[in-house]
């Protein structure tokens, strides 16, 4: 229970369905807002359920926060929320609660779970605008049967109405924004605590110098704001980063360098069985729907399982190395991987 409306309503619905519910709030960093814990505790009191706070600051900092800093330093754009789901929420915390005798772990994620041919799979939820399956691709597939997603068949509007029906004090609370462990802190301000200013050149696709930057690791592919390019012929987008030479290469909207047709993945994880995969695979390839950025529209692609290559039907703008590429079969979450290389 984060203290937000989604996890609060998830707990409320389970209590109504006569589950024996226990509320757990995770303290994950020094940036956590104390009010969130108080809000979660207030909801637990209203629901008359036990409430516990687990301080996992040390575990979180040594995994998610450290991984985030290391990857940005390498010029990558990591996805800490996806890593958190794999290693922390459905990893460390899942194991801890299982040892304490819990049968299921439930969250306020907007995702669905459904049984298909005796196999439980994760699906895109009713509310497509709030779909959070993008961040779930890395969890262990054998844990799906022990996870509950009570909000899968609800829209955000319906969730807020239920919160009002339960007289929950968080019914109108604003959604949290940004990276979960940073709270209100901006990512660039967090990175500046660990990564020094390292001034370098901003070049266009033809190698012309357009300006300077304070460090390639403070930017990501597709970024438009903050470049401080004043040539008057923009807008420019970050197309590539060159950590070795400390360059940022930028391009205008229709330049070819900004787009990719094919990418290589690493750390690929599937959330369906081998039988499921075999039924939809032809010549070691699967026709999928995919996105390489949260909220990006799903597009058609072919995934080569053996070579871990994802080829898009149409070129995709601003592929960021280190981000998650997540793929679906219709509305079923098949899995995903980390973007390792742009092939063209």
Secondary structure, 3 states (H helix, E strand, C coil): CCCCHHHHHHHHHHHHCCCCCEEEEEECCCCCCHHHHHHHHHHHHHHCCEEEEEECHHHHHHHHHHHHHHHHHCCCCCCHHHHHHHHHHHHHHHHHHHHCCCCCEEECCCCEEEEECCEEEEECCCCHHHCCHHHCCCCCHHHHHHEEECCCCCCHHHHHHHHHHCCCCCCCCCCCCCCHHHCCCCHHHHHCCCCCCCCEEEEECCCCEEEEECCHHHCCCCCCCCCCCCCCCCCCEEEEEECCCCEEEEECCCCHHHEEEEEEEEEEEECCCHHHHHHHCECCEEEEEEECCCCCCCEEEEEECCCCEEEEEEEEECCCCCCEEEEEECCEEEEEEEEEEECC
